[in-house]
Amino acid sequence: MPTTTIMHLSDLHRDAESRIRTATLLSSLGRDMDRYTANEGIPKPDLAVISGDIVYGVRGTDTDGDTQLAKQYDEAYETLTGLADRFFGGDRERVILVPGNHDISMPHVSRALVPVAMPEDAEGRKNLPAS
């Protein structure tokens, strides 16, 4: 029976201001993989699952939140494409993302919300989710 080997990474918190640069992170992962495949007999991963908190995120009170978030996503992009290049021959479909709570920008969500008045009557409140 064929097996699938998964590299699972979580909480990368990529940020342009991070002390751990992308090249350092990928190099460390490469050394770990080389050690495990050579010494432990673990096969190279077929895919990577990156779960939760790909970026650090921004606070709603940050005055330059858009700029900070753009820099974080640039760093995340560099990390994720570097991961695909280094471990999967550039095949980005082998890198699966599961966003976390830090990956949600509440300032952006708030700007996208449209206030809806709460209906006075019970029938109106019952139908609110449908509108």
C-alpha positions in Angstrom: 0.0 0.0 0.0 1.5 3.4 -1.0 2.1 5.9 1.8 2.1 9.6 1.9 4.6 11.4 4.1 3.6 14.9 5.4 5.8 17.7 6.7 3.7 19.6 9.2 4.6 23.1 10.3 2.6 25.3 12.5 2.6 28.9 13.8 5.3 30.2 11.5 4.4 33.8 12.4 6.3 35.2 9.5 7.2 38.9 9.9 9.6 41.1 8.0 11.0 42.1 11.5 11.5 38.5 12.6 15.0 37.5 13.9 14.6 34.2 12.1 15.0 34.9 8.4 13.4 32.8 5.7 16.8 31.4 4.5 17.7 30.4 8.0 14.4 28.7 8.6 14.5 26.7 5.3 18.1 25.8 5.9 17.3 24.4 9.4 14.3 22.5 8.0 16.5 21.0 5.2 19.2 19.9 7.8 16.4 18.3 9.9 15.0 16.5 6.8 18.4 15.3 5.7 19.1 13.9 9.2 15.8 12.2 9.5 15.8 10.7 6.0 19.4 9.5 6.3 19.5 8.4 10.0 15.9 7.5 10.8 14.8 6.0 7.5 11.9 8.4 7.3 11.0 9.1 3.6 11.1 12.6 2.2 7.8 14.4 2.5 5.3 14.2 -0.3 3.6 17.4 0.8 3.6 20.1 3.5 0.7 21.2 5.7 1.2 24.6 7.2 -1.4 25.1 9.9 -2.2 28.2 11.8 -0.7 31.6 12.1 1.3 31.9 8.9 1.8 35.6 9.7 2.1 37.5 13.0 -1.0 39.7 12.3 -1.8 43.3 13.2 -3.9 44.9 15.9 -6.9 47.1 15.1 -5.2 50.0 16.8 -2.0 49.8 14.6 -1.9 53.0 12.6 0.2 51.4 9.9 -1.5 48.0 10.0 -1.9 47.7 6.2 1.8 48.3 5.7 2.8 45.9 8.4 0.5 43.2 7.1 1.8 43.6 3.5 5.4 43.1 4.8 4.3 40.0 6.8 2.6 38.5 3.8 5.6 39.3 1.6 7.8 37.4 4.1 5.2 34.5 4.2 5.2 34.3 0.4 9.0 34.1 0.4 8.9 31.4 3.0 6.1 29.3 1.3 7.6 29.6 -2.2 11.0 28.8 -0.8 9.6 25.7 0.9 8.0 24.5 -2.3 11.2 25.2 -4.2 13.5 23.5 -1.7 11.4 20.4 -0.8 9.0 19.9 -3.7 10.9 21.0 -6.9 8.8 24.2 -7.0 5.4 22.4 -7.0 3.3 24.8 -5.0 0.4 22.4 -5.0 2.2 20.3 -2.5 2.1 23.1 0.1 -1.3 23.1 1.9 -2.3 26.1 4.0 -4.7 26.1 7.0 -5.0 29.7 8.2 -5.1 30.5 11.9 -6.4 33.4 14.0 -3.4 35.6 13.4 -4.0 35.4 9.7 -7.3 37.3 10.1 -6.9 41.0 9.9 -9.6 42.5 12.1 -9.2 46.0 10.7 -9.8 44.6 7.2 -12.8 42.5 8.5 -14.3 45.6 10.2 -14.0 47.7 7.1 -15.8 45.0 5.1 -18.7 44.7 7.6 -22.1 46.2 6.9 -24.2 47.0 10.0 -27.6 45.4 10.0 -30.3 46.7 12.3 -31.8 44.2 14.7 -35.5 43.7 13.8 -37.9 44.5 16.6 -40.2 41.6 16.1 -39.4 37.9 16.7 -40.3 36.9 13.2 -37.8 39.4 11.8 -35.1 38.2 14.1 -35.8 34.6 13.1 -35.2 35.6 9.4 -32.1 37.7 10.0 -29.6 35.0 9.1 -31.4 34.5 5.8 -31.1 38.2 4.7 
